[in-house]
Amino acid sequence: MREYTWSKWFFYKLLTVFLVCVFLGLIYFVINFGELYQVLSLLRHKDIIIFDRGSFAAVGGIPLLVYILFFSLRTLFSKGLLVPKKPTALGKVWMYLSVVVFAFSYIAMWIIPFVLMASPYTRCHEEKLSAYYVIDPQLCKTITPKYWQSYDDK
């Protein structure tokens, strides 16, 4: 085992705590500020859909963010400065699952616009509503983006 000073150990642990906070913040942001709601709108709303390509990548990246979060926690609670060398079985499975889910969401991000073009949905032509797809173009006049994305639909 390498020799390290107390200040170096403290600095690395502080950086690990910072990483944990950053990835917790990213997960919270993706889940609570529109990205997950936009993806769920494809399943929940029959008349209005909101689609933004970045939302699919963000939601698909949640398992990868969780993997990095747990990797950071493992580093935080390790005895030394280095990450334990032996990976856990759960860590390996979660890493592969994360990569597969992210790849699937990335591919879906490119396929869904073509599916929407072939569907009965039309895109709203106003610039601020360019991510909205509706069954009837008159519905574009009823959308107020600030309130439409609320989880209680008020």
Contacts in CASP RR format, 6 or more apart in sequence:
PFRMAT RR
TARGET T0000
AUTHOR 0000-0000-0000
METHOD contacts of the structure
MODEL  1
MREYTWSKWFFYKLLTVFLVCVFLGLIYFVINFGELYQVLSLLRHKDIII
FDRGSFAAVGGIPLLVYILFFSLRTLFSKGLLVPKKPTALGKVWMYLSVV
VFAFSYIAMWIIPFVLMASPYTRCHEEKLSAYYVIDPQLCKTITPKYWQS
YDDK
1 80 0 8 1.000
2 81 0 8 1.000
4 80 0 8 1.000
4 81 0 8 1.000
8 81 0 8 1.000
9 80 0 8 1.000
9 81 0 8 1.000
12 81 0 8 1.000
13 76 0 8 1.000
16 72 0 8 1.000
16 75 0 8 1.000
16 76 0 8 1.000
17 76 0 8 1.000
19 68 0 8 1.000
19 72 0 8 1.000
20 69 0 8 1.000
20 72 0 8 1.000
20 73 0 8 1.000
20 76 0 8 1.000
23 65 0 8 1.000
23 68 0 8 1.000
23 69 0 8 1.000
23 72 0 8 1.000
24 69 0 8 1.000
26 65 0 8 1.000
27 62 0 8 1.000
27 65 0 8 1.000
27 66 0 8 1.000
27 69 0 8 1.000
29 35 0 8 1.000
30 36 0 8 1.000
30 58 0 8 1.000
30 59 0 8 1.000
30 61 0 8 1.000
30 62 0 8 1.000
30 65 0 8 1.000
31 62 0 8 1.000
34 55 0 8 1.000
34 149 0 8 1.000
35 52 0 8 1.000
35 54 0 8 1.000
35 55 0 8 1.000
35 58 0 8 1.000
35 59 0 8 1.000
36 55 0 8 1.000
36 59 0 8 1.000
37 50 0 8 1.000
37 149 0 8 1.000
37 151 0 8 1.000
38 50 0 8 1.000
38 51 0 8 1.000
38 52 0 8 1.000
38 55 0 8 1.000
38 131 0 8 1.000
38 149 0 8 1.000
39 55 0 8 1.000
39 56 0 8 1.000
39 59 0 8 1.000
41 48 0 8 1.000
41 49 0 8 1.000
41 50 0 8 1.000
41 51 0 8 1.000
42 49 0 8 1.000
42 51 0 8 1.000
42 112 0 8 1.000
46 135 0 8 1.000
47 134 0 8 1.000
47 135 0 8 1.000
47 136 0 8 1.000
47 139 0 8 1.000
48 132 0 8 1.000
48 133 0 8 1.000
48 134 0 8 1.000
48 135 0 8 1.000
48 139 0 8 1.000
48 143 0 8 1.000
48 148 0 8 1.000
49 116 0 8 1.000
49 121 0 8 1.000
49 132 0 8 1.000
49 133 0 8 1.000
49 134 0 8 1.000
50 131 0 8 1.000
50 132 0 8 1.000
50 133 0 8 1.000
50 148 0 8 1.000
50 149 0 8 1.000
51 112 0 8 1.000
51 113 0 8 1.000
51 116 0 8 1.000
51 131 0 8 1.000
51 133 0 8 1.000
52 131 0 8 1.000
53 109 0 8 1.000
53 110 0 8 1.000
53 113 0 8 1.000
54 109 0 8 1.000
56 105 0 8 1.000
56 106 0 8 1.000
56 108 0 8 1.000
56 109 0 8 1.000
56 112 0 8 1.000
57 102 0 8 1.000
57 105 0 8 1.000
57 106 0 8 1.000
57 109 0 8 1.000
59 105 0 8 1.000
60 101 0 8 1.000
60 102 0 8 1.000
60 104 0 8 1.000
60 105 0 8 1.000
60 106 0 8 1.000
61 98 0 8 1.000
61 101 0 8 1.000
61 102 0 8 1.000
61 105 0 8 1.000
62 101 0 8 1.000
63 94 0 8 1.000
63 97 0 8 1.000
63 98 0 8 1.000
63 101 0 8 1.000
63 102 0 8 1.000
64 98 0 8 1.000
64 99 0 8 1.000
64 101 0 8 1.000
64 102 0 8 1.000
66 94 0 8 1.000
66 98 0 8 1.000
67 91 0 8 1.000
67 94 0 8 1.000
67 95 0 8 1.000
67 98 0 8 1.000
70 91 0 8 1.000
70 94 0 8 1.000
71 83 0 8 1.000
74 83 0 8 1.000
74 84 0 8 1.000
75 83 0 8 1.000
78 84 0 8 1.000
116 123 0 8 1.000
116 133 0 8 1.000
120 135 0 8 1.000
121 133 0 8 1.000
121 134 0 8 1.000
121 135 0 8 1.000
122 133 0 8 1.000
122 134 0 8 1.000
122 135 0 8 1.000
122 137 0 8 1.000
123 130 0 8 1.000
123 132 0 8 1.000
123 133 0 8 1.000
124 130 0 8 1.000
124 132 0 8 1.000
124 133 0 8 1.000
124 134 0 8 1.000
124 137 0 8 1.000
124 140 0 8 1.000
124 143 0 8 1.000
125 140 0 8 1.000
126 140 0 8 1.000
128 145 0 8 1.000
129 140 0 8 1.000
129 143 0 8 1.000
129 145 0 8 1.000
132 140 0 8 1.000
132 143 0 8 1.000
132 145 0 8 1.000
134 140 0 8 1.000
134 143 0 8 1.000
147 154 0 8 1.000
END
